[in-house]
Amino acid sequence: MDQYTLNLLVVGASFALYIGIAIWARAGTTAEFYAAGQGVPPVMNGMATAADWMSAASFISMAGLIAAVGYGNSTFLMGWTGGYVLLALLLAPYLRKFGKFTVPQFIGDRFYSRSARLVAVVSLIVISVTYVIGQMTGAGVAFSRFLEVQSSTGLWIASGIVFIYAVLGGMKGITYTQVAQYCVLIIAYTIPAVFISLQLTGNPIPGLGLFSTHTESGLPLLSKLDEMVTALGFNDYTNLHGSTFNMFLFTLSLMIGTAGLPHVIIRFFTVPKVADARWSAGWALVFIALLYLTAPAVGAMARLNIIDTIYKDGTNSAPVLYEERPNWMKNWEVTGLLKYEDKNGDGRIQYYNDKSEGFKATAEANGWAGNEFTFNNDILVLANPEIANLPGWVIALIAAGGLAAALSTAAGLLLAISSAISHDLIKDTLNPNISEKGELLAARISMAGAILVATFLGLNPPGFAAQTVALAFGLAAATIFPALMMGIFSKRINSTGATLGMLTGLVVTCVYLFTYLGWFFIPGTNMLDNVPANYLFGVPPAAFGPIGALLNFAVAYIVSSMTAAPPKEVQDLVESIRVPKGAGAATGH
């Protein structure tokens, strides 16, 4: 059976599974559409949360960015996993105890203000739309290679699949679909990694293989990789090349951004009890760790394999002839995501850092006229099985996994958008008397509209999937996270302070992000190193989230201290959210 047919069968079978689950778990009420009837067990919710969380950025882009830069991009791993700790300890159980369906609903009720709720709706939509661009981009990359269609056609196919199971099932259908998608994506990610780790180090556990001996050279694998990249003028792989302060800020942005992502938070509204919300976060961390402990190995081994493919004799003097390039390069050239330009006319592939002044003399001595080999970082995970000459079924499996990662997160984001529009905007503001049937119809129409907008934006994305997602985290960090924290842990913050704080965080962060957007998306570099002189305090857009959050907190506290305190019933509500039921009796107070 040829590879295309195998890809089609595996991907088609996964799509049939998702659609079948959606039909079986079709939502019949708004409670099922928004929160799956609040009946999802914590282990299953943890698995669904992991799939919702591990997007195209995690599955497709993260290892690619680590491969391109090395240690400097380990910030993605630290920030994203650290965010779940914050979520489990500081937000999830309290929001579930509040007992509502959406993040804007909590903000509107806690700050007793439709204005606050409206600002939260706007923030949620901006965050989710920015985030969903990366998912649609990732789906297009996977489709364009493995189903041999244009990425634009792939986007429309992906949108159609999401439309069927998200519009039909709502949160109920999405939850059970995401459980299936998690199983697909984790198997698809780990099996190739195990094969490649065995090939390069003899160790079947990729995370351990990363620190094992490279079989062919006898050197530690990371030492061998350092030797190879520095021989081509690139920075060594295992050191940080940039600002430690910016790395700290970016990690913090990802952490508090994770804790403020609306499509992740709403997952904790689906469990039966408050304790289940905390257990769900714990299980999600376990399921996420299976992929995140593997990603650094995947990135490092992909980078090593690519260099080894081009420089077969282990030196930088005799790159492979273009006519003798391996089949995986030919396959990816068709997509336009991998390119070769013969700048010196010798018919060989020169891959090196032509911006390195230190390597300039070596390149000239070799007769090279500039780097001739470029590729989109997003292809590395998807191309890894082909680079390592793994069996066809593994290649088909990773195609299904990449699509599962993109579609699962896209569905969660689109549900967050449609819930905000139908429940918080239409039900709360425009038409409070709408019937449940009418609200359910509005939710489905909102979902369909959000899918069309996401598809349109996915056709013209501003950058790599993980980089686009990084912008969404900065926005979530600056808007939603501070509002939730103050809403839960401060009785003094009032509606005026919270509303102006969120507006400040949203506006300032958006202005900063999009002022420097062109600088931010520089392919093949560490996004924390692109620092033109006019950055504020040298902080790049990807690391600006904590500054926006700080401004949000400051404005909210200053304004609240200058205006009237919240009503007593609101202060009592905050107290009831924080203190477990029966605590007073237990302590004798």
Long-range contacts (C-beta under 8 A, 24 or more apart in sequence): 1-392, 3-392, 3-395, 3-396, 4-147, 4-148, 6-392, 6-393, 6-395, 6-396, 7-146, 7-147, 7-395, 7-396, 7-399, 8-147, 9-396, 10-393, 10-396, 10-397, 10-399, 10-400, 11-146, 11-147, 11-396, 11-399, 11-400, 11-403, 13-400, 14-180, 14-184, 14-400, 14-403, 14-404, 15-161, 17-180, 18-161, 18-164, 18-165, 18-177, 18-180, 18-181, 18-407, 19-161, 19-164, 19-165, 21-165, 21-169, 21-173, 21-176, 21-177, 21-180, 22-164, 22-165, 22-166, 22-168, 22-169, 22-173, 22-177, 23-168, 24-176, 25-169, 25-172, 25-173, 25-175, 25-176, 25-177, 26-168, 26-169, 26-172, 26-173, 27-168, 27-169, 27-170, 27-171, 27-172, 27-173, 27-440, 29-436, 29-440, 30-101, 30-423, 30-436, 30-439, 30-440, 30-443, 31-101, 32-170, 32-171, 32-172, 33-170, 33-171, 33-172, 33-419, 33-440, 33-443, 33-444, 34-101, 34-102, 34-170, 34-171, 34-266, 34-269, 34-419, 34-423, 34-443, 35-101, 35-171, 35-266, 35-269, 35-270, 36-170, 36-171, 36-172, 36-175, 36-270, 37-172, 38-269, 38-270, 38-271, 38-272, 39-270, 39-272, 40-175, 40-270, 40-271, 40-272, 41-271, 41-272, 41-276, 42-271, 42-276, 42-277, 42-279, 42-280, 42-283, 43-279, 43-283, 44-175, 44-179, 45-175, 45-267, 45-268, 45-270, 45-271, 45-276, 45-280, 45-283, 45-284, 46-279, 46-280, 46-281, 46-282, 46-283, 46-284, 46-286, 46-287, 47-178, 47-179, 47-182, 47-183, 47-283, 47-284, 47-287, 48-174, 48-175, 48-176, 48-178, 48-179, 48-182, 48-267, 49-264, 49-267, 49-268, 49-280, 49-281, 49-283, 49-284, 49-287, 50-182, 50-283, 50-284, 50-287, 50-288, 51-178, 51-179, 51-181, 51-182, 51-185, 51-404, 51-405, 51-408, 51-409, 52-178, 52-263, 52-264, 52-267, 52-408, 52-409, 52-411, 52-412, 53-80, 53-84, 53-264, 53-284, 53-288, 53-409, 54-182, 54-185, 54-288, 54-291, 54-405, 54-408, 54-409, 55-131, 55-134, 55-135, 55-138, 55-405, 55-406, 55-408, 55-409, 55-410, 55-465, 55-469, 56-134, 56-135, 56-137, 56-138, 56-139, 56-141, 56-402, 56-405, 56-406, 56-409, 56-465, 57-134, 57-135, 57-138, 57-465, 57-466, 57-468, 57-469, 58-291, 58-292, 58-295, 58-405, 59-138, 59-185, 59-189, 59-291, 59-381, 59-401, 59-402, 59-405, 59-406, 60-138, 60-141, 60-142, 60-378, 60-381, 60-382, 60-402, 60-405, 60-406, 60-465, 61-134, 61-138, 61-377, 61-378, 61-464, 61-465, 61-466, 61-467, 61-469, 62-295, 62-299, 62-466, 63-295, 63-296, 63-298, 63-299, 63-302, 63-380, 63-381, 64-299, 64-302, 64-376, 64-377, 64-378, 64-379, 64-380, 64-381, 64-464, 64-466, 65-299, 65-377, 65-464, 65-466, 65-467, 66-295, 66-296, 66-299, 66-300, 67-298, 67-299, 67-300, 67-302, 67-303, 67-377, 67-380, 68-303, 68-377, 68-524, 68-525, 69-235, 69-525, 69-526, 70-229, 70-235, 70-236, 70-237, 70-238, 70-239, 70-300, 71-237, 71-238, 71-239, 71-240, 72-240, 72-241, 72-242, 72-247, 72-526, 72-528, 72-529, 73-526, 74-296, 75-247, 75-250, 75-251, 75-254, 75-528, 76-254, 76-466, 77-292, 77-295, 77-296, 78-251, 78-254, 79-250, 79-251, 79-252, 79-253, 79-254, 79-255, 79-257, 79-258, 79-473, 80-254, 80-255, 80-258, 80-288, 80-292, 81-285, 81-288, 81-289, 81-292, 82-251, 82-254, 82-255, 82-258, 83-254, 83-255, 83-256, 83-257, 83-258, 83-259, 84-258, 84-281, 84-284, 84-285, 84-288, 85-285, 86-255, 86-256, 86-258, 86-259, 87-258, 87-259, 87-264, 87-265, 87-281, 88-278, 88-281, 88-282, 88-285, 90-259, 90-485, 90-488, 90-489, 91-259, 91-265, 91-268, 91-484, 91-485, 91-488, 92-265, 92-268, 92-277, 92-278, 92-280, 92-281, 93-268, 93-274, 93-275, 93-277, 93-278, 94-488, 94-577, 94-578, 95-265, 95-268, 95-269, 95-277, 95-484, 95-488, 96-268, 96-269, 96-271, 96-273, 96-274, 96-276, 96-277, 97-274, 97-577, 98-577, 100-269, 101-266, 101-269, 101-419, 101-423, 102-262, 102-266, 102-269, 102-416, 102-419, 102-420, 102-423, 102-424, 103-262, 103-265, 103-266, 103-416, 103-420, 103-480, 103-484, 104-420, 104-424, 105-423, 105-424, 105-428, 106-484, 106-487, 107-483, 107-484, 107-487, 107-498, 108-424, 108-428, 109-573, 110-487, 110-570, 110-573, 110-574, 111-483, 111-487, 111-493, 111-494, 111-495, 111-498, 111-499, 111-566, 111-570, 112-495, 112-566, 112-567, 112-570, 113-495, 113-498, 113-499, 114-428, 114-429, 115-495, 115-499, 116-483, 116-495, 116-498, 116-499, 116-502, 117-424, 117-428, 117-429, 118-425, 118-429, 119-499, 119-502, 119-503, 119-506, 120-424, 120-479, 120-480, 120-483, 120-502, 121-420, 121-421, 121-424, 121-425, 122-506, 123-475, 123-479, 123-480, 123-502, 123-506, 124-262, 124-416, 124-417, 124-420, 124-480, 125-417, 125-420, 125-421, 126-475, 126-506, 126-510, 127-261, 127-262, 127-472, 127-475, 127-476, 127-479, 127-480, 128-262, 128-263, 128-413, 128-414, 128-416, 128-417, 128-472, 129-417, 129-453, 129-454, 129-457, 130-468, 130-469, 130-471, 130-472, 130-475, 131-261, 131-263, 131-409, 131-413, 131-468, 131-469, 131-472, 132-409, 132-410, 132-413, 132-414, 132-417, 132-450, 132-454, 132-457, 132-458, 133-454, 133-457, 133-458, 133-461, 133-462, 133-468, 134-461, 134-464, 134-465, 134-466, 134-467, 134-468, 134-469, 134-472, 135-406, 135-407, 135-409, 135-410, 135-413, 135-454, 135-458, 135-465, 136-406, 136-410, 136-454, 136-455, 136-457, 136-458, 136-459, 136-461, 137-378, 137-458, 137-461, 137-464, 137-465, 137-468, 138-378, 138-402, 138-405, 138-406, 138-465, 139-402, 139-403, 139-406, 139-407, 139-410, 139-458, 140-458, 140-459, 141-335, 141-337, 141-376, 141-378, 141-379, 141-382, 141-402, 141-465, 142-382, 142-399, 142-402, 142-403, 142-406, 143-403, 144-335, 144-337, 145-331, 145-332, 145-334, 145-335, 145-337, 145-379, 145-382, 145-383, 145-399, 146-382, 146-395, 146-396, 146-399, 147-399, 148-334, 151-335, 152-459, 155-455, 155-458, 155-459, 156-455, 158-403, 158-406, 158-407, 158-410, 159-451, 159-452, 159-454, 159-455, 161-407, 162-407, 162-410, 162-411, 162-414, 162-451, 163-447, 163-448, 163-451, 165-411, 166-411, 166-414, 166-415, 166-447, 166-451, 167-444, 167-447, 167-448, 167-451, 170-415, 170-443, 170-444, 170-447, 171-266, 171-270, 171-415, 174-411, 174-412, 174-415, 175-270, 177-408, 177-411, 178-408, 178-411, 178-412, 181-404, 181-405, 181-407, 181-408, 182-287, 182-404, 182-408, 184-400, 184-401, 184-404, 185-291, 185-401, 185-402, 185-404, 185-405, 185-408, 186-287, 186-290, 186-291, 186-401, 187-397, 187-401, 188-397, 188-398, 188-399, 188-400, 188-401, 188-402, 188-404, 189-291, 189-294, 189-298, 189-381, 189-398, 189-401, 190-290, 190-291, 190-294, 191-394, 191-397, 192-298, 192-384, 192-385, 192-388, 192-390, 192-394, 192-397, 192-398, 193-294, 193-297, 193-298, 193-301, 193-384, 195-385, 195-388, 195-390, 195-394, 196-298, 196-301, 196-305, 196-384, 196-388, 196-390, 197-297, 197-301, 199-388, 200-301, 200-304, 200-305, 206-294, 206-297, 206-298, 206-301, 207-293, 207-294, 207-296, 207-297, 209-297, 209-301, 210-296, 210-297, 210-300, 210-301, 214-304, 217-314, 221-300, 221-301, 221-304, 222-300, 224-304, 225-300, 225-303, 225-304, 228-304, 228-307, 228-308, 228-311, 229-303, 229-307, 231-315, 231-316, 232-307, 232-316, 232-351, 232-352, 232-353, 232-359, 233-352, 233-353, 233-354, 233-356, 233-358, 233-359, 233-362, 233-363, 234-352, 234-353, 234-356, 237-300, 237-303, 241-526, 241-529, 242-526, 242-528, 242-529, 243-528, 243-529, 243-531, 243-538, 246-528, 246-531, 246-538, 246-539, 246-540, 246-543, 247-528, 249-539, 249-543, 249-544, 249-545, 249-546, 249-547, 250-470, 250-528, 250-540, 250-542, 250-543, 252-477, 252-545, 252-546, 253-470, 253-473, 253-474, 253-477, 253-542, 253-543, 253-544, 253-545, 253-546, 254-470, 254-473, 254-545, 256-476, 256-477, 256-481, 256-545, 256-546, 256-549, 257-472, 257-473, 257-474, 257-475, 257-476, 257-477, 257-481, 257-545, 258-473, 258-476, 259-481, 259-484, 260-476, 260-477, 260-479, 260-480, 260-481, 260-482, 260-484, 261-472, 261-473, 261-476, 261-480, 262-416, 262-420, 262-476, 262-480, 263-409, 263-412, 263-413, 263-415, 263-416, 264-412, 265-480, 265-484, 266-412, 266-415, 266-416, 266-419, 267-412, 298-380, 298-381, 298-384, 299-380, 301-384, 302-380, 302-381, 302-383, 302-384, 302-387, 303-380, 305-384, 305-387, 305-388, 306-351, 306-375, 306-380, 306-387, 307-351, 309-387, 310-349, 310-351, 310-373, 311-351, 316-352, 316-362, 316-366, 317-366, 318-348, 319-348, 319-349, 319-350, 319-351, 320-348, 320-349, 321-347, 321-348, 321-349, 322-347, 322-348, 322-349, 323-347, 325-349, 326-387, 327-386, 328-383, 328-386, 328-387, 331-386, 332-375, 332-379, 332-383, 335-379, 337-375, 337-376, 337-378, 337-379, 338-374, 338-375, 338-376, 338-379, 339-373, 339-374, 339-375, 340-372, 340-373, 341-372, 342-372, 343-368, 343-369, 343-370, 343-372, 344-368, 344-369, 344-370, 344-372, 349-373, 374-523, 374-524, 376-464, 376-523, 377-464, 377-523, 377-524, 378-464, 378-465, 410-454, 413-454, 414-447, 414-450, 414-451, 414-454, 415-447, 417-446, 417-447, 417-450, 418-443, 418-444, 418-446, 418-447, 418-450, 419-443, 421-446, 421-450, 422-446, 462-517, 462-521, 463-520, 463-521, 464-521, 464-523, 467-520, 467-521, 467-527, 467-542, 470-527, 470-542, 471-513, 471-520, 471-541, 471-542, 473-545, 474-509, 474-513, 474-541, 474-542, 474-543, 474-544, 474-545, 474-548, 475-506, 475-509, 475-510, 475-513, 475-545, 475-548, 476-545, 477-545, 477-546, 477-548, 477-549, 478-505, 478-506, 478-508, 478-509, 478-544, 478-545, 478-547, 478-548, 478-549, 478-551, 478-552, 479-505, 479-506, 479-509, 479-548, 479-552, 481-549, 482-549, 482-552, 482-553, 482-556, 483-552, 483-556, 486-553, 486-556, 487-574, 488-574, 488-577, 488-578, 489-578, 490-574, 491-565, 491-566, 491-570, 491-571, 491-574, 491-575, 492-557, 492-560, 492-561, 492-565, 492-566, 493-556, 493-557, 493-560, 493-566, 494-559, 494-560, 494-563, 494-564, 494-565, 494-566, 495-566, 496-559, 496-560, 496-563, 497-555, 497-556, 497-557, 497-558, 497-559, 497-560, 497-561, 497-563, 498-556, 498-560, 500-555, 500-556, 500-559, 501-551, 501-552, 501-553, 501-554, 501-555, 501-556, 501-559, 502-552, 504-551, 504-552, 504-555, 505-548, 505-549, 505-551, 505-552, 506-548, 508-548, 508-551, 509-544, 509-545, 509-547, 509-548, 512-536, 512-541, 512-544, 512-548, 513-541, 513-544, 516-540, 516-541, 517-541
